[in-house]
Amino acid sequence: MELRLTEIFHSLQGEARTVGRPTVFVRLTGCPQRCVWCDTEYAFSGGEKWTLESILAEVAQYGAGYITVTGGEPLAQPNCLPLLTALCDEGYEVSLETGGAMDISQVDERVSVVMDLKAPGSAEQHNNRLENIPLLRPHHQVKFVLADRKDYDWARFMLDQHQLAERVADVLFSPVQGQLAPGDLADWIVADRLPVRFQLQLHKLLWNDARGR
Protein backbone atom coordinates (compact mmCIF):
# COMPACT_ATOMS: atom_id res chain seq x y z
CA MET A 1 0.00 0.00 0.00
CA GLU A 2 1.51 3.31 -1.11
CA LEU A 3 0.65 6.99 -0.97
CA ARG A 4 2.25 9.95 -2.73
CA LEU A 5 3.50 12.48 -0.19
CA THR A 6 4.83 16.00 -0.56
CA GLU A 7 6.29 16.19 2.94
CA ILE A 8 6.16 15.05 6.55
CA PHE A 9 7.22 17.58 9.18
CA HIS A 10 6.89 18.45 12.87
CA SER A 11 5.65 21.90 13.87
CA LEU A 12 2.97 23.72 15.82
CA GLN A 13 -0.61 23.38 14.64
CA GLY A 14 -1.35 26.65 12.86
CA GLU A 15 -5.13 26.67 12.93
CA ALA A 16 -8.34 24.93 13.97
CA ARG A 17 -9.22 23.76 17.49
CA THR A 18 -5.73 22.52 18.36
CA VAL A 19 -3.86 25.68 17.29
CA GLY A 20 -0.46 25.90 18.96
CA ARG A 21 -0.20 22.19 19.71
CA PRO A 22 2.91 20.27 18.59
CA THR A 23 1.80 18.24 15.58
CA VAL A 24 3.21 15.99 12.89
CA PHE A 25 1.87 16.96 9.47
CA VAL A 26 1.54 14.35 6.74
CA ARG A 27 0.98 16.27 3.51
CA LEU A 28 -0.37 14.18 0.63
CA THR A 29 0.22 15.25 -2.95
CA GLY A 30 -2.52 16.21 -5.41
CA CYS A 31 -5.69 18.29 -5.34
CA PRO A 32 -8.67 18.50 -7.72
CA GLN A 33 -9.51 22.03 -6.59
CA ARG A 34 -7.86 25.32 -7.54
CA CYS A 35 -8.78 27.90 -4.91
CA VAL A 36 -7.54 31.31 -6.01
CA TRP A 37 -5.98 31.97 -2.60
CA CYS A 38 -4.34 28.54 -2.19
CA ASP A 39 -1.12 28.65 -0.16
CA THR A 40 0.04 25.07 -0.86
CA GLU A 41 0.21 24.97 -4.65
CA TYR A 42 3.53 23.12 -4.33
CA ALA A 43 1.52 20.08 -3.21
CA PHE A 44 -0.50 19.88 -6.44
CA SER A 45 2.01 17.58 -8.12
CA GLY A 46 5.30 15.80 -7.67
CA GLY A 47 5.95 14.23 -4.30
CA GLU A 48 7.33 10.77 -3.59
CA LYS A 49 5.70 7.40 -3.00
CA TRP A 50 5.75 6.13 0.57
CA THR A 51 4.54 2.83 1.96
CA LEU A 52 2.11 2.91 4.84
CA GLU A 53 4.74 1.32 7.07
CA SER A 54 7.35 3.95 6.20
CA ILE A 55 4.90 6.76 6.95
CA LEU A 56 4.11 5.31 10.37
CA ALA A 57 7.82 4.90 11.12
CA GLU A 58 8.58 8.50 10.12
CA VAL A 59 5.69 9.87 12.18
CA ALA A 60 6.76 7.87 15.25
CA GLN A 61 10.24 9.39 15.38
CA TYR A 62 8.90 12.82 16.35
CA GLY A 63 7.18 11.61 19.53
CA ALA A 64 4.11 13.80 19.03
CA GLY A 65 0.66 12.68 20.06
CA TYR A 66 -1.25 14.67 17.46
CA ILE A 67 -1.17 14.05 13.70
CA THR A 68 -2.73 16.10 10.92
CA VAL A 69 -3.20 14.56 7.48
CA THR A 70 -3.43 17.36 4.96
CA GLY A 71 -2.71 18.25 1.34
CA GLY A 72 -3.41 19.15 -1.35
CA GLU A 73 -6.57 17.18 -0.91
CA PRO A 74 -5.73 14.01 1.01
CA LEU A 75 -9.01 12.23 0.20
CA ALA A 76 -8.14 12.38 -3.50
CA GLN A 77 -5.90 9.39 -2.77
CA PRO A 78 -8.01 6.34 -1.80
CA ASN A 79 -5.24 5.02 0.44
CA CYS A 80 -5.70 8.04 2.67
CA LEU A 81 -8.52 6.14 4.38
CA PRO A 82 -6.41 3.20 5.61
CA LEU A 83 -3.67 5.66 6.58
CA LEU A 84 -6.09 7.50 8.86
CA THR A 85 -7.24 4.24 10.42
CA ALA A 86 -3.66 3.05 10.94
CA LEU A 87 -2.72 6.30 12.68
CA CYS A 88 -5.72 6.00 14.98
CA ASP A 89 -4.85 2.36 15.70
CA GLU A 90 -1.37 3.52 16.75
CA GLY A 91 -3.00 5.65 19.45
CA TYR A 92 -2.54 9.08 17.90
CA GLU A 93 -5.12 11.83 17.93
CA VAL A 94 -5.72 12.45 14.26
CA SER A 95 -7.26 15.28 12.26
CA LEU A 96 -7.95 15.41 8.54
CA GLU A 97 -7.92 18.67 6.59
CA THR A 98 -10.20 18.30 3.57
CA GLY A 99 -11.42 20.82 1.03
CA GLY A 100 -15.04 19.76 1.14
CA ALA A 101 -15.30 18.40 -2.41
CA MET A 102 -14.66 14.73 -1.53
CA ASP A 103 -16.89 12.22 0.23
CA ILE A 104 -16.12 11.96 3.97
CA SER A 105 -18.48 9.05 4.67
CA GLN A 106 -15.71 6.44 4.87
CA VAL A 107 -13.36 8.42 7.14
CA ASP A 108 -12.60 6.59 10.40
CA GLU A 109 -15.01 7.77 13.11
CA ARG A 110 -12.09 8.51 15.44
CA VAL A 111 -10.69 11.19 13.12
CA SER A 112 -11.52 14.85 13.67
CA VAL A 113 -12.51 16.05 10.20
CA VAL A 114 -11.71 19.71 9.51
CA MET A 115 -13.80 20.40 6.42
CA ASP A 116 -13.70 23.55 4.32
CA LEU A 117 -16.79 25.03 2.80
CA LYS A 118 -15.53 27.09 -0.12
CA ALA A 119 -16.88 30.63 -0.26
CA PRO A 120 -17.59 32.44 -3.56
CA GLY A 121 -14.25 34.26 -3.49
CA SER A 122 -12.36 30.97 -3.70
CA ALA A 123 -13.76 30.24 -7.21
CA GLU A 124 -14.52 26.71 -5.93
CA GLN A 125 -17.96 27.19 -4.38
CA HIS A 126 -19.51 25.02 -7.08
CA ASN A 127 -17.48 22.03 -5.88
CA ASN A 128 -18.77 22.03 -2.30
CA ARG A 129 -20.12 18.56 -1.62
CA LEU A 130 -23.15 19.52 0.48
CA GLU A 131 -23.95 15.83 0.96
CA ASN A 132 -21.11 15.86 3.49
CA ILE A 133 -22.93 18.19 5.86
CA PRO A 134 -25.31 15.53 7.30
CA LEU A 135 -22.23 13.33 7.83
CA LEU A 136 -20.56 15.83 10.15
CA ARG A 137 -20.12 14.68 13.76
CA PRO A 138 -19.85 16.59 17.06
CA HIS A 139 -16.05 16.21 17.15
CA HIS A 140 -15.63 17.57 13.60
CA GLN A 141 -14.91 21.16 12.54
CA VAL A 142 -16.02 23.32 9.62
CA LYS A 143 -13.77 26.04 8.21
CA PHE A 144 -14.61 29.08 6.10
CA VAL A 145 -11.76 31.07 4.51
CA LEU A 146 -13.15 34.48 3.60
CA ALA A 147 -11.85 37.10 1.16
CA ASP A 148 -14.43 39.89 1.57
CA ARG A 149 -17.82 40.89 2.93
CA LYS A 150 -19.63 38.89 0.24
CA ASP A 151 -17.85 35.74 1.42
CA TYR A 152 -18.70 36.56 5.03
CA ASP A 153 -22.39 37.04 4.28
CA TRP A 154 -22.45 33.74 2.38
CA ALA A 155 -20.74 31.94 5.27
CA ARG A 156 -23.19 33.45 7.74
CA PHE A 157 -26.06 32.16 5.59
CA MET A 158 -24.54 28.67 5.43
CA LEU A 159 -23.98 28.69 9.18
CA ASP A 160 -27.66 29.38 9.75
CA GLN A 161 -29.14 27.28 6.93
CA HIS A 162 -27.30 24.12 7.95
CA GLN A 163 -27.18 24.80 11.71
CA LEU A 164 -23.45 24.16 11.62
CA ALA A 165 -22.74 25.39 15.13
CA GLU A 166 -25.06 22.69 16.46
CA ARG A 167 -23.52 19.96 14.28
CA VAL A 168 -19.80 20.33 15.01
CA ALA A 169 -17.42 21.27 17.80
CA ASP A 170 -16.15 24.43 16.11
CA VAL A 171 -17.00 26.58 13.11
CA LEU A 172 -13.89 28.49 12.06
CA PHE A 173 -13.87 31.83 10.24
CA SER A 174 -10.49 32.87 8.82
CA PRO A 175 -9.54 35.87 6.63
CA VAL A 176 -7.56 35.45 3.43
CA GLN A 177 -4.18 36.97 4.20
CA GLY A 178 -3.69 40.23 2.34
CA GLN A 179 -7.30 40.44 1.13
CA LEU A 180 -9.54 40.76 4.18
CA ALA A 181 -8.37 42.77 7.18
CA PRO A 182 -8.49 40.52 10.26
CA GLY A 183 -9.93 43.33 12.36
CA ASP A 184 -12.85 43.77 9.95
CA LEU A 185 -13.74 40.08 10.12
CA ALA A 186 -13.46 40.11 13.92
CA ASP A 187 -15.76 43.16 14.12
CA TRP A 188 -18.38 41.51 11.89
CA ILE A 189 -18.39 38.34 13.98
CA VAL A 190 -18.79 40.28 17.23
CA ALA A 191 -21.47 42.59 15.81
CA ASP A 192 -23.51 39.65 14.51
CA ARG A 193 -22.88 37.57 17.66
CA LEU A 194 -21.97 34.54 15.59
CA PRO A 195 -21.25 31.24 17.40
CA VAL A 196 -17.95 30.78 15.55
CA ARG A 197 -14.23 30.81 16.32
CA PHE A 198 -12.20 33.57 14.66
CA GLN A 199 -8.75 32.38 13.67
CA LEU A 200 -5.52 33.60 12.14
CA GLN A 201 -3.03 31.10 10.76
CA LEU A 202 -0.35 30.89 13.42
CA HIS A 203 2.31 29.49 11.10
CA LYS A 204 2.05 32.57 8.90
CA LEU A 205 2.46 34.89 11.87
CA LEU A 206 5.46 32.97 13.22
CA TRP A 207 7.29 31.88 10.07
CA ASN A 208 5.69 33.81 7.18
CA ASP A 209 4.25 30.58 5.79
CA ALA A 210 7.68 29.00 5.24
CA ARG A 211 7.40 25.49 3.84
CA GLY A 212 7.79 22.74 6.40
CA ARG A 213 6.99 25.05 9.32
PyMOL commands that set and color helices and strands:
alter all, ss='L'
color gray80, all
select helices_A, chain A and resi 41-43+52-60+74-76+80-89+120-122+125-127+130-135+149-161+164-167+182-192+202-207
alter helices_A, ss='H'
color red, helices_A
select strands_A, chain A and resi 2-12+22-28+48-51+66-70+93-98+112-116+141-146+170-175+197-198
alter strands_A, ss='S'
color yellow, strands_A
deselect
rebuild
show_as cartoon
